[in-house]
Amino acid sequence: MNINPIIETIFSNFTVGTKNIPISYLNYSGSETTYLTYYAWLDSPDNYFDDEHHAEITYGTIDIFSKGNFKNIVKAVKKKLKENGFTWTENGPEDYETDTGYYHVPVSFYYEAGAEDLR
């Protein structure tokens, strides 16, 4: 299942406080000092009956990059995911990348679509 259009839609015009935070698939090439990237890392069939699956689950991660305090961004990302039918599963380790000067936090989630959504 391709969740990219869903992620792009729900995080378009994503604002935390007064700051608009852009999101890009895999790599951000803009000039903002706070941004999000995302990717899906597993698609899996689910809800088996009558010898076939009737739902699919996609697991993914949104990576938060910021030169400043990122805690409120993590909270807002988790809230936005929940509001749109995604399930937050964990945050990866908080990291500071000395070569770029960015704090980096991965936020992992999954999204499940039933048979009616897969048509």
Residue pairs with C-beta under 8 A, 6 or more apart in sequence:
1 43
1 56
1 58
1 111
1 113
1 118
3 40
3 58
3 60
3 111
4 25
4 38
4 40
6 84
6 111
7 23
7 38
7 60
7 62
8 23
8 25
10 80
10 83
10 84
11 23
11 36
11 38
11 62
11 80
12 23
13 20
14 20
14 21
14 22
14 23
14 36
14 76
14 80
15 21
16 72
16 73
16 76
17 72
19 34
21 32
21 34
21 35
21 36
21 73
22 28
22 30
22 32
22 35
22 36
23 35
23 36
23 37
23 38
23 62
24 30
24 35
24 36
24 37
24 38
25 37
25 38
25 39
26 37
26 38
26 39
27 37
28 35
28 36
28 37
28 65
33 66
33 67
33 68
34 64
34 65
34 66
34 67
34 68
34 70
34 73
35 65
36 62
36 63
36 64
36 65
36 77
37 62
37 63
37 65
38 60
38 61
38 62
38 63
39 60
39 61
40 58
40 59
40 60
41 59
41 60
41 61
42 58
42 59
43 56
43 57
43 58
43 59
44 56
44 57
44 58
44 59
45 53
45 55
45 56
45 57
46 53
46 54
46 55
46 56
46 57
46 112
47 53
47 54
47 55
47 114
47 115
48 54
54 114
54 115
55 112
55 113
55 114
55 115
55 118
56 112
56 113
56 118
57 110
57 111
57 112
58 110
58 111
58 112
58 113
59 89
59 108
59 109
59 110
60 108
60 109
60 110
60 111
61 92
61 106
61 107
61 108
61 109
62 77
62 81
62 106
62 107
62 109
63 104
63 105
63 106
63 107
64 70
64 73
64 74
64 77
64 103
64 104
64 105
64 106
64 107
65 102
65 103
65 104
66 73
66 102
66 103
67 101
67 102
67 103
68 103
70 94
70 103
70 105
74 91
74 105
74 107
77 107
78 88
78 107
81 87
81 88
81 107
81 109
82 88
85 111
86 109
86 110
86 111
87 109
87 110
87 111
87 112
88 107
88 108
88 109
89 108
89 109
89 110
90 108
91 105
91 106
91 107
91 108
92 105
92 106
92 107
92 108
93 105
93 106
94 103
94 104
94 105
95 103
95 104
95 105
96 102
96 103
96 104
97 103
97 104
